[in-house]
Amino acid sequence: MNQQQFEKIKNGKGFIAALDQSGGSTPKALALYGVEKDQYANEEEMFDLVHEMRTRIITSPAFNADHILGAILFEQTMDREIEGMYTGDYLAEKKGIVPFLKVDKGLADEQEGVQMMKPMPDLDETLKRANERNIFGTKMRSVIKSANPEGITAVVNQQFEIGRQILAAGLVPIIEPEVDINSPEKEKCEEYLKNELITHLNSLNDDENVMLKLTIPSEANLYKELIDHPRVIRVVALSGGYSTDAANEKLKENDGLIASFSRALSQDLNVNQSDEEFNAELEKAVKSIYEASV
């Protein structure tokens, strides 16, 4: 593990940019960026366009290590290049930003009020490639929709089971059991989730350190105990569908919680903007998310 990157993620000021929309969410991300479905004929063209969008974001002067600690990449982004370098190398070497990789294969159908992660049969191979591409850590997402204790336990069990596999490969897992912001039982879900997470964190060995990515809680500072846990490197928050302004306001209420926003980072960017307009909008988003995180 790169100790310099570890220190940056643990103690640095800033946030984690989530640039990891994958197969299912890519058309939505492109549409938000002003690229409609009739502008690409197949999946290959779609992924070319989304890589162009991500390249434009990453190479922008607004996307810099003064405000951004790390960036989460989609698998195809990791395997592609920016200015002749693999994306992870470009981020680490040119930008001083720590690269992470989304490793989950999407969500299974809802059962017991939750959506578990689909199987990841080639995870070991992916982790091997991530090490070759100088990736620091990984991210994987499940979703909690109702306060079903069995469902929440199953989600956290699965996250930590795979998390240990990732730790064994020398990478840092970001454990992400998202609570749906529209759940009528959101607060109850968060209470159950917190207790489950503490139980699992307490079972980790002294050399097993993880990150957590959680929905901003309804009760301010509910996750302070997780933020202060000795096995937790950092707790980051997802925007979960909130607008940038709403997500930032909620984030500010939680001490020590930093952003890992996707939609809230890129919602005002458009393919038709000039570079000057694009960079100005990105800088505005980056600075507002940074302020909320610090």
Secondary structure, DSSP 8 states (H G I E B T S, - for coil): --HHHHHHHHH-SSEEEEE---TTTHHHHHHHTT--GGG-SSHHHHHHHHHHHHHHHHHSTTS-TTTEEEEEE-HHHHHSEETTEEHHHIIIIII--EEEEE----B---BTTEE-B---TTHHHHHHHHHHTT--EEEEEEEE-S--HHHHHHHHHHHHHHHHHHHHTT-EEEEEEEE-TT-TTHHHHHHHHHHHHHHHHHTS-TT--EEEEEE--SSTTTTHHHHT-TTEEEEEEE-TT--HHHHHHHHHTSTT-EE--SHHHHTT--TTS-HHHHHHHHHHHHHHHHHHH-
